[in-house]
Every structure is written in structure tokens, then in C-alpha cells.
Amino acid sequence: MPPGYGPPPGYGPPPGYGPPSPGYAPPFGYGYPPPPPPGWSPSGQLLASFGERLLAWLLDVAIIVAADIILVGPPFMVLFLSMPSDNQTGEFPPAWIFGWFGVEAWSLVAGLGVTYVYFVELMWRRGQTVGKRVMNLRVVPLDPRASLSRGTAVKRWLIESVAASVVGFFALIDGLWQLWDKPFQQTLHDKVAQTVVVKVSS
């Protein structure tokens, strides 16, 4: 070191500063709380089991199917009753074929609309669908400091309903994923939206 080079006069550590006391260890993750025990969410709530989530989902599906029948059933019935009686050639009038495609398109739009209203608009405010409310379950953010938002519910809906309507077997994989997911028993739509499903008191 060149002569005269060094810290200025009076330089030193702040008053009261010194080496850590014996046995001192920084908090887990440098300020982050320790991970929750298995079966518990980061917010300290018990995670819902696969069976509980399955029963809630079955009830939700029953409600959605009933709504779809109400919306789509009448147009299909009209189309069926208007089917040409003389179809020995196997050909149908262009108007009837056009009507068939129209009803199919309406079925798709109505189905997505019902699931959007149910899984987004009716769910995100309380974190519960009807099925989850009956089973005393709730969707909560993985981050305890966050709150459930419409955007979070939309992410869950896009994976749970829209992706499943495009890829037939995806719904099965999505639902079963929680059986081997660690440590928070998440489905794929949980992972995308960064949510977990927990038990709540009735």
C-alpha cells in the first residue's frame, strides 16, 4: 500500500456495531419466513384434499351443465324438429346445414360464457364457487400478502375451462396434477394463477 494511503482519521464502524453474538443466524431466506409444514398453505391454512376438491368440482359441473342445457337445449330442439323428413339421399338443405353450424357455434359461445361468469365473476370476490362453498373451501393467492383479483380468476379460467375445451384430455391432467404436486397440492390452473385451495370454517 502506498505511504499515506488508508482510511481517513476517525474512520471506523458505527457505534454499537460489532461482530454477531455467538449462535446468531440470519432469518430463513434472509428475511423470508420458513416454509409451512406439509399440508399447509403459506398463509397458515390447511390445504384442501383431493377428495374435497373433486366433490366441489362435481357440484360445479352439475350447475354448469344445467345452465348449458337451459341456454343450448331449445335451439337444438328446434333444429332437431325441423330436420327434413325426406332424407333418402342423405342430403340436407343448405339452410338446415347453416342452422346446424349456427347452433354449434352458439353452443361453444354459451359454454365459455357460462364458465366465465361462474368461475370468474361469481368466484373471485369471495374465492368460492357454489361447490367450494358447500365443501367449505376457498381459493387464495399463494402469496399471503396478495389478494385474489379478477385477473387471477381469469388465469385460472383460461387453463381450467378454455384450454380444456381445446385439448380434450387436458382437463383430466389438470385435475389429477394435485395428487403429486408438492408442497401445495396445486392443479395446473393453480400454478398458472399462483393460487392454492384451502379449507375454511363453515
C-alpha positions as CSV (number, residue, x, y, z in Angstrom):
1,M,0.0,0.0,0.0
2,P,1.5,3.4,-0.9
3,P,2.7,5.6,2.1
4,G,-0.1,7.7,3.5
5,Y,-2.9,5.7,1.9
6,G,-5.6,4.3,4.1
7,P,-8.9,5.2,5.8
8,P,-9.4,8.8,6.9
9,P,-8.7,9.7,10.6
10,G,-11.5,8.6,12.9
11,Y,-12.9,6.1,10.4
12,G,-14.4,3.0,11.9
13,P,-17.6,1.1,12.3
14,P,-20.7,2.9,13.6
15,P,-21.2,2.9,17.4
16,G,-22.7,-0.3,18.7
17,Y,-21.7,-2.2,15.6
18,G,-19.7,-5.3,16.1
19,P,-19.5,-9.0,15.2
20,P,-22.7,-11.0,15.6
21,S,-23.2,-12.6,19.0
22,P,-22.4,-16.3,19.5
23,G,-25.1,-18.5,18.0
24,Y,-26.5,-15.8,15.7
25,A,-28.0,-17.0,12.4
26,P,-29.8,-14.9,9.8
27,P,-33.6,-15.5,9.4
28,F,-34.6,-18.2,6.9
29,G,-34.2,-16.9,3.4
30,Y,-32.8,-13.6,4.6
31,G,-36.0,-12.1,5.8
32,Y,-38.5,-14.6,4.4
33,P,-40.5,-16.8,6.8
34,P,-39.7,-20.5,7.0
35,P,-41.7,-22.8,4.6
36,P,-45.0,-24.1,6.0
37,P,-45.3,-27.7,7.2
38,P,-46.6,-30.3,4.6
39,G,-50.3,-29.9,4.0
40,W,-50.5,-26.2,4.9
41,S,-50.5,-23.1,2.8
42,P,-48.1,-20.2,3.2
43,S,-50.8,-18.3,4.9
44,G,-51.2,-20.9,7.6
45,Q,-54.4,-22.5,6.3
46,L,-54.9,-26.3,5.8
47,L,-54.9,-27.3,2.2
48,A,-58.0,-28.9,0.7
49,S,-57.7,-32.6,-0.1
50,F,-58.1,-34.2,-3.5
51,G,-61.4,-35.7,-2.5
52,E,-62.8,-32.4,-1.2
53,R,-61.8,-30.6,-4.4
54,L,-63.3,-33.4,-6.5
55,L,-66.7,-33.2,-4.8
56,A,-66.7,-29.4,-5.1
57,W,-65.8,-29.7,-8.8
58,L,-68.6,-32.3,-9.5
59,L,-71.2,-30.0,-8.0
60,D,-69.9,-27.1,-10.0
61,V,-70.0,-29.2,-13.2
62,A,-73.6,-30.2,-12.5
63,I,-74.6,-26.5,-12.1
64,I,-72.8,-25.6,-15.3
65,V,-74.3,-28.4,-17.3
66,A,-77.8,-27.4,-16.1
67,A,-77.1,-23.8,-17.3
68,D,-75.8,-25.0,-20.6
69,I,-79.0,-27.2,-21.1
70,I,-81.2,-24.2,-20.5
71,L,-79.2,-22.0,-23.0
72,V,-78.5,-24.5,-25.7
73,G,-81.3,-27.1,-25.3
74,P,-84.1,-25.1,-27.0
75,P,-82.1,-24.2,-30.2
76,F,-81.0,-27.9,-30.6
77,M,-84.6,-29.0,-30.1
78,V,-85.9,-26.6,-32.8
79,L,-83.2,-27.8,-35.1
80,F,-84.0,-31.4,-34.5
81,L,-87.7,-30.9,-35.0
82,S,-87.0,-29.0,-38.3
83,M,-84.9,-31.8,-39.7
84,P,-86.1,-32.7,-43.2
85,S,-88.2,-35.8,-43.2
86,D,-87.3,-36.8,-46.7
87,N,-83.6,-37.5,-46.5
88,Q,-83.3,-40.7,-48.5
89,T,-80.4,-39.2,-50.5
90,G,-78.6,-38.4,-47.3
91,E,-78.5,-34.7,-48.2
92,F,-79.8,-31.8,-46.2
93,P,-81.0,-28.4,-47.4
94,P,-78.3,-25.7,-47.2
95,A,-80.5,-23.7,-44.8
96,W,-80.7,-26.6,-42.3
97,I,-76.9,-27.1,-42.5
98,F,-76.3,-23.4,-41.9
99,G,-78.6,-23.6,-38.9
100,W,-76.7,-26.6,-37.6
101,F,-73.4,-24.8,-37.7
102,G,-75.1,-21.8,-36.1
103,V,-76.3,-23.9,-33.2
104,E,-72.9,-25.5,-32.8
105,A,-71.3,-22.0,-32.6
106,W,-73.9,-20.8,-30.1
107,S,-73.2,-23.9,-28.0
108,L,-69.5,-23.1,-27.9
109,V,-70.0,-19.4,-27.1
110,A,-72.7,-20.2,-24.5
111,G,-70.5,-22.8,-22.8
112,L,-67.5,-20.5,-22.5
113,G,-69.8,-17.7,-21.4
114,V,-71.3,-19.8,-18.6
115,T,-67.9,-20.9,-17.3
116,Y,-66.5,-17.4,-17.4
117,V,-69.4,-16.0,-15.4
118,Y,-69.3,-18.9,-12.9
119,F,-65.5,-19.2,-12.5
120,V,-64.5,-15.6,-12.8
121,E,-67.3,-13.1,-12.0
122,L,-69.1,-15.2,-9.3
123,M,-65.9,-16.7,-7.8
124,W,-63.2,-14.1,-7.5
125,R,-64.9,-11.8,-5.0
126,R,-65.1,-14.5,-2.3
127,G,-62.8,-17.1,-3.7
128,Q,-65.6,-19.6,-3.8
129,T,-67.8,-21.3,-6.4
130,V,-71.0,-22.9,-5.2
131,G,-69.3,-26.2,-4.9
132,K,-66.4,-24.8,-2.9
133,R,-68.8,-23.0,-0.6
134,V,-70.7,-26.2,0.1
135,M,-67.4,-28.0,0.8
136,N,-66.0,-25.1,2.9
137,L,-63.1,-24.5,0.5
138,R,-61.7,-21.3,-0.8
139,V,-59.2,-20.2,-3.5
140,V,-56.5,-17.9,-2.1
141,P,-53.3,-16.5,-3.6
142,L,-50.1,-18.4,-2.9
143,D,-48.5,-15.2,-1.6
144,P,-50.1,-14.4,1.7
145,R,-49.6,-10.7,1.1
146,A,-51.6,-10.7,-2.2
147,S,-55.4,-10.6,-2.6
148,L,-57.5,-12.6,-5.1
149,S,-58.3,-10.5,-8.2
150,R,-60.3,-10.8,-11.3
151,G,-57.1,-11.2,-13.3
152,T,-56.1,-14.2,-11.1
153,A,-59.6,-15.7,-11.6
154,V,-59.2,-15.2,-15.4
155,K,-55.9,-17.0,-15.5
156,R,-57.5,-20.0,-13.6
157,W,-60.5,-20.0,-16.1
158,L,-58.3,-19.8,-19.2
159,I,-56.4,-23.0,-18.1
160,E,-59.3,-24.9,-16.4
161,S,-62.0,-24.2,-18.9
162,V,-60.7,-22.7,-22.2
163,A,-57.6,-24.9,-22.6
164,A,-59.6,-28.0,-21.5
165,S,-62.2,-27.3,-24.2
166,V,-59.5,-27.2,-26.9
167,V,-57.5,-30.2,-25.7
168,G,-59.9,-32.9,-24.5
169,F,-57.6,-34.9,-22.1
170,F,-56.1,-31.7,-20.6
171,A,-58.9,-31.4,-18.0
172,L,-58.0,-34.8,-16.6
173,I,-54.3,-34.0,-16.4
174,D,-55.1,-30.6,-14.8
175,G,-57.3,-32.1,-12.1
176,L,-55.1,-35.0,-11.3
177,W,-51.9,-32.9,-11.1
178,Q,-52.6,-32.0,-7.4
179,L,-52.1,-35.7,-6.4
180,W,-48.4,-35.5,-7.0
181,D,-47.7,-31.8,-6.7
182,K,-45.6,-30.7,-3.8
183,P,-45.7,-28.9,-1.5
184,F,-49.1,-27.1,-2.1
185,Q,-51.1,-29.7,-4.0
186,Q,-51.8,-27.4,-6.9
187,T,-53.5,-28.1,-10.1
188,L,-52.1,-26.7,-13.3
189,H,-54.5,-23.8,-13.3
190,D,-53.4,-23.1,-9.7
191,K,-49.8,-23.0,-10.8
192,V,-50.5,-20.6,-13.6
193,A,-52.6,-18.3,-11.4
194,Q,-50.3,-18.8,-8.3
195,T,-53.2,-19.9,-6.1
196,V,-54.0,-22.7,-3.7
197,V,-57.3,-24.1,-2.4
198,V,-57.6,-24.1,1.4
199,K,-60.2,-25.2,4.0
200,V,-62.3,-22.6,5.8
201,S,-64.6,-22.8,8.7
202,S,-68.3,-23.1,7.8
